[in-house]
């Protein structure tokens, strides 16, 4: 499976509900698990900066990764980007193939 990075920025309406953050996060995780059962989460971070959260996960393809982003958008994110992540050792191998 490929590795993806999900960068999420929440809407002001969601960020104003900090006391409900755990409940909202669990709803998101439950929806991803239901709609994308093949996704395996590696780690999850809250951020200080232009994005609110960073998730590292594995998915079989970019269509499933797109679903993860769309689920985030449907639950109050104003921005959700899934980026492909290539392991560093594989990146070096690709360079050597050039």
C-alpha positions in Angstrom: 0.0 0.0 0.0 1.1 3.6 -0.6 1.7 6.1 2.2 -0.2 9.4 2.2 -0.1 12.5 4.3 -3.4 14.2 5.1 -3.1 17.9 5.9 -6.3 19.3 7.4 -7.5 22.9 8.2 -10.7 23.1 10.1 -13.4 25.7 9.6 -13.9 28.4 12.2 -17.2 26.9 13.2 -15.5 23.6 14.1 -12.5 25.2 15.8 -14.8 27.2 18.0 -16.2 23.9 19.4 -12.9 22.8 21.1 -14.8 21.0 23.9 -16.4 18.8 21.3 -13.1 18.1 19.5 -12.7 14.5 20.7 -16.3 13.6 19.6 -15.9 15.3 16.2 -12.6 13.5 15.7 -14.1 10.1 16.6 -17.0 10.7 14.2 -14.4 11.4 11.4 -12.4 8.3 12.3 -15.5 6.2 12.4 -16.7 7.4 9.0 -13.2 6.8 7.4 -13.2 3.3 8.9 -16.7 2.6 7.6 -16.2 4.0 4.1 -12.5 3.1 3.6 -11.9 0.0 5.7 -8.6 -0.7 3.9 -7.0 2.5 5.2 -4.4 2.0 8.0 -3.6 5.0 10.1 0.1 5.3 11.1 0.0 8.5 13.2 -2.0 11.6 13.9 -0.8 15.0 15.1 -2.3 18.3 16.1 -0.3 21.2 14.7 0.5 24.8 15.5 0.6 26.6 12.1 -1.4 26.9 8.9 -2.9 23.4 9.3 -4.7 22.0 12.3 -3.9 18.3 11.8 -1.5 16.0 10.1 -2.3 12.3 9.6 0.0 9.7 8.1 -1.9 6.7 6.6 -1.6 3.9 4.1 -4.2 3.3 1.4 -4.2 1.1 -1.6 -4.6 3.9 -4.2 -5.2 7.6 -4.8 -9.0 7.1 -5.1 -9.2 5.8 -1.5 -6.9 8.7 -0.4 -9.3 11.1 -2.1 -12.2 9.6 -0.1 -10.3 10.3 3.1 -9.9 13.9 2.1 -13.5 14.2 1.1 -14.7 12.8 4.4 -12.7 15.5 6.1 -14.3 18.1 4.0 -17.8 16.8 4.7 -17.2 17.0 8.4 -16.1 20.6 8.6 -12.6 21.0 7.2 -12.2 23.9 4.9 -9.0 22.4 3.5 -8.0 18.7 3.3 -5.0 17.7 1.1 -3.8 14.1 0.7 -0.2 14.0 -0.4 1.7 11.0 -1.7 4.7 10.1 0.5 7.6 8.2 -1.0 9.9 6.5 1.5 13.3 8.1 1.4 15.2 4.9 0.5 12.9 4.4 -2.5 13.3 8.1 -3.5 17.1 7.5 -3.7 16.5 4.4 -5.8 14.4 6.4 -8.2 17.2 9.0 -8.5 19.7 6.3 -9.3 17.5 5.0 -12.1 17.6 8.3 -13.9 
